[in-house]
Amino acid sequence: MSQTPSPDTTPTPAPASHLDAPESVGAWLVRLLKGIAIGIGFILPGLSGGVLAVIFKIYDPMIKFLANLRQRFWANVRYFIPVGIGGVIGVVLFSIVVAAAFGRYEAAFVTLFIGFVIGTFPSLWRQAGKQGRSVRDYVILGVAAAAIFAIMLVGGQSDLTVQPNLGVWLASGALIGLGVIVPGMSPSNFLIYFGLYDKMAAGIKDLDPGVFIPLFLGLVLCVVLFAKGANWAFARHYSAMYHFILGMVVGSSVAIFPTVVFAPGAIEKAGQSMPIFLASCAVMLVLGVVASCLFSKLEDRYSDEREAIEASGN
């Protein structure tokens, strides 16, 4: 007498990694939207593409892929295609906004971005101390902050505006690439200081190949060359690396006030009286802090998951 076979109740195993998850139009569009946000982070002062990539769970797969390109190469390429397309869209769209906002409203615009930076400090501080802090970490933070502040302050008094050329745009692209590799670093702070930020945004908006091609090449070369080193450095020297990053962010952000926001002629350029100028900068600073605090709360939601991913790869 035959028996009716019992139905298979074995649960379907979960995907081994992000590359094994079922693909769909919706998943593809989600990665596209993440790419747009990360692209905006590439050129948004006060934030970085790396931080946004961490939040959207793109950072760890990207670093692991770039650190070992031969492992599941085509599967990774297919996964990151919508992220790359979205990144280009985000950069171009936000460059149009930047080109319109700079000029007369440069001080208020930059102050808004510095507010973004200030709002991320608590989150970055917690992130830096997740594996404990030592006296060495405090020294690294202080030395990094003081060094970059002094360099930018002295340079600001010397009017070290850099004239753009092919080499400068390649270096600028590499600097943006560091913002992808090193979460929390905002390369746009330095581009503002050297007088390149608005020129970069205008070149991207106008699709000037003399600007966006070397920028792209510099970014890609930096990310590919330093991905393996970043993977090793954060794995072996987590606390020191994060405190160095935090010191760089603090020092460069504070230095922007005397060198950019309150630079000689800034009030006349804005066409405002002193009280109105100060009030507008204060309002933009507060708006930036509030927006960044909300952003940081979202980042903290994913911090535990990021650590789990990193641990699984070790």
C-alpha positions in Angstrom: 0.0 0.0 0.0 1.6 3.2 -1.2 1.8 6.2 1.0 1.3 9.8 -0.1 4.6 11.5 0.2 4.5 14.3 2.8 5.1 17.8 1.5 8.6 19.1 1.7 8.7 21.5 4.7 12.4 22.2 4.4 12.8 26.0 4.6 14.3 27.7 1.6 17.8 28.7 2.4 18.5 32.4 2.6 20.9 33.8 -0.1 24.5 33.3 0.8 25.3 36.9 -0.1 23.9 40.0 -1.7 25.0 38.5 -5.1 22.7 35.5 -4.5 19.6 37.4 -3.8 16.8 37.1 -6.4 17.1 39.9 -9.0 14.1 42.0 -10.0 13.2 45.3 -11.6 12.4 46.7 -8.1 15.8 45.6 -6.7 17.5 47.1 -9.7 15.7 50.4 -9.2 16.5 50.5 -5.5 20.2 50.2 -6.2 19.8 52.9 -8.8 18.3 55.3 -6.2 21.0 54.4 -3.7 23.6 55.2 -6.4 21.9 58.6 -7.0 22.2 59.4 -3.2 25.8 58.2 -3.1 26.6 60.4 -6.2 25.2 63.4 -4.4 27.5 62.5 -1.5 30.5 62.6 -3.8 30.2 66.4 -4.2 28.2 67.4 -1.2 30.4 69.2 1.3 30.1 67.9 4.8 29.1 64.4 3.7 30.9 61.8 1.7 30.1 59.1 -0.7 31.6 56.6 1.7 29.2 57.5 4.5 26.2 57.2 2.2 27.5 53.9 0.9 27.8 52.6 4.4 24.2 53.6 5.2 22.8 51.9 2.0 24.9 48.7 2.6 26.9 49.3 -0.5 30.3 50.1 1.1 31.2 46.6 2.4 30.3 44.7 -0.9 32.2 47.4 -2.9 35.4 47.3 -0.8 35.4 43.5 -0.7 34.9 43.3 -4.5 37.6 45.9 -5.3 40.0 44.2 -2.8 39.6 40.9 -4.7 38.4 41.7 -8.3 38.7 38.1 -9.5 36.2 36.7 -7.1 32.8 36.5 -8.8 33.8 39.4 -11.1 30.8 39.4 -13.5 28.2 38.9 -10.7 29.6 41.9 -8.9 29.7 44.0 -12.1 26.0 43.2 -12.7 25.2 44.1 -9.1 27.0 47.5 -9.2 25.9 48.7 -12.7 22.7 50.4 -11.4 24.7 51.9 -8.5 27.2 53.4 -11.0 24.5 54.8 -13.3 22.8 56.3 -10.3 26.0 57.8 -9.1 26.5 59.6 -12.4 22.9 60.9 -12.3 23.3 62.2 -8.7 26.6 64.0 -9.5 25.1 65.8 -12.5 21.8 66.7 -10.9 23.5 68.1 -7.8 26.1 70.0 -9.8 23.2 72.0 -11.4 22.1 73.0 -7.9 25.6 73.9 -6.8 26.2 76.0 -9.9 23.0 78.0 -9.3 23.7 78.5 -5.5 27.3 79.5 -5.6 28.4 83.1 -6.2 26.4 85.6 -4.2 25.1 82.9 -1.8 28.4 81.1 -1.4 28.8 81.9 2.4 25.2 80.7 3.3 25.6 77.7 1.1 28.9 76.7 2.6 27.5 77.3 6.1 24.7 74.9 5.4 27.2 72.2 4.5 29.3 72.9 7.6 26.1 72.3 9.6 25.9 68.9 7.9 29.4 68.2 9.2 28.6 69.3 12.8 25.5 67.1 12.9 27.6 64.0 12.0 30.1 64.5 14.8 28.2 62.6 17.5 27.7 59.6 15.1 31.3 59.7 14.0 32.5 59.9 17.6 30.5 56.8 18.5 31.7 55.0 15.4 35.3 55.8 16.2 35.0 54.5 19.8 33.2 51.2 19.1 36.4 49.2 19.7 37.5 51.4 22.6 39.8 54.4 22.8 43.3 54.8 24.0 45.5 57.9 24.7 47.1 57.3 21.3 43.7 57.7 19.6 43.1 61.1 21.3 46.6 62.2 20.2 46.0 61.1 16.6 42.7 63.0 16.6 44.2 66.2 18.1 47.3 66.2 15.9 45.2 65.5 12.7 42.7 68.3 13.5 45.4 70.8 14.5 47.6 70.0 11.5 44.9 70.4 8.8 43.5 73.5 10.5 46.9 75.2 10.5 47.6 74.2 6.9 44.3 75.6 5.7 44.5 78.7 7.9 48.0 79.6 6.7 47.1 78.7 3.2 43.9 80.8 3.4 45.8 83.9 4.4 48.2 83.3 1.5 45.3 83.0 -1.0 46.3 79.5 -2.3 43.5 79.4 -5.0 44.5 76.6 -7.4 44.1 77.2 -11.1 42.3 74.2 -12.6 44.1 72.0 -15.2 44.2 68.4 -16.2 46.5 67.4 -13.3 44.4 69.3 -10.8 41.2 67.6 -11.9 42.9 64.2 -11.8 44.0 65.0 -8.2 40.5 66.3 -7.3 39.0 63.1 -8.6 41.4 61.1 -6.5 40.4 63.2 -3.5 36.8 62.4 -4.1 37.7 58.8 -4.4 39.2 59.0 -0.9 35.8 60.2 0.3 34.4 56.9 -1.0 37.2 54.7 0.5 37.3 56.5 3.9 33.7 56.9 5.3 33.3 60.3 7.0 35.9 62.2 5.0 34.4 65.0 3.0 36.8 65.9 0.1 34.5 68.8 -0.9 35.7 70.8 2.1 39.2 70.8 0.6 37.9 71.6 -2.9 36.0 74.6 -1.5 39.2 75.8 0.3 41.3 75.5 -3.0 38.6 77.4 -4.9 37.8 74.4 -7.1 34.4 73.4 -5.9 32.2 75.8 -7.8 34.4 75.3 -10.9 34.0 71.6 -10.7 30.2 71.8 -10.3 30.0 74.2 -13.3 32.1 71.9 -15.4 30.0 68.8 -14.6 26.8 70.7 -15.2 28.0 71.8 -18.6 29.3 68.3 -19.3 32.8 69.7 -20.0 34.9 66.7 -20.9 38.0 68.5 -19.7 36.5 68.4 -16.2 34.5 65.3 -15.8 36.8 62.8 -17.6 39.9 63.5 -15.4 37.7 63.6 -12.4 36.2 60.2 -13.2 39.6 58.7 -14.0 41.1 60.1 -10.8 38.2 58.8 -8.7 38.3 55.3 -10.2 42.1 55.0 -10.0 42.1 56.0 -6.3 39.3 53.7 -5.4 40.8 50.7 -7.2 44.4 51.3 -5.9 43.5 51.9 -2.3 40.5 49.6 -1.7 42.7 46.7 -0.6 44.7 49.0 1.7 41.5 50.4 3.2 40.2 47.0 3.8 43.4 46.0 5.6 43.7 49.3 7.6 40.2 49.3 8.9 40.5 45.7 9.9 43.8 46.0 11.7 43.7 49.6 13.0 40.1 50.5 13.2 40.2 52.9 16.1 43.3 54.8 14.9 41.9 55.2 11.4 38.6 56.5 12.6 40.1 59.0 15.0 42.4 60.2 12.3 39.4 60.7 10.0 37.5 62.5 12.7 40.4 64.8 13.3 40.6 65.7 9.6 36.9 66.4 9.4 37.0 68.6 12.5 40.1 70.6 11.5 39.1 71.2 7.9 35.5 72.1 8.8 36.5 74.7 11.5 39.1 76.2 9.1 36.4 76.9 6.5 34.9 79.6 8.6 37.8 82.0 8.6 39.0 81.0 5.1 35.7 80.8 3.2 32.6 82.0 5.1 34.2 85.1 6.7 36.9 85.6 4.1 37.7 89.2 3.2 35.0 90.6 0.9 32.5 87.8 1.8 29.8 90.2 3.2 30.2 92.6 0.2 29.9 89.7 -2.2 26.6 88.6 -0.6 25.3 92.1 -0.9 24.0 92.1 2.7 24.4 94.0 5.9 26.4 92.4 8.7 23.4 91.5 10.8 21.5 89.9 7.9 24.7 88.1 6.7 25.2 86.6 10.2 21.5 85.7 10.6 21.3 84.0 7.2 24.5 82.0 8.0 23.2 81.0 11.4 19.9 79.8 10.0 21.6 77.8 7.3 24.0 76.3 9.9 21.0 75.2 12.1 19.2 73.7 9.1 22.3 71.8 8.2 22.8 70.4 11.7 19.2 69.3 12.0 19.2 67.6 8.6 22.5 65.9 9.4 21.3 64.7 12.8 18.4 63.0 11.1 20.8 61.5 8.6 23.1 60.3 11.4 20.2 58.5 13.1 19.6 56.6 9.9 23.3 55.8 9.7 23.3 54.4 13.2 20.4 52.0 12.4 22.7 50.2 10.0 25.9 50.2 12.0 25.3 46.8 13.7 24.5 45.2 10.3 27.7 46.7 8.8 29.8 45.2 11.6 28.1 41.8 11.1 29.0 41.9 7.4 32.6 42.8 8.1 32.9 40.0 10.7 31.5 37.4 8.3 34.2 38.4 5.7 37.1 37.9 8.2 
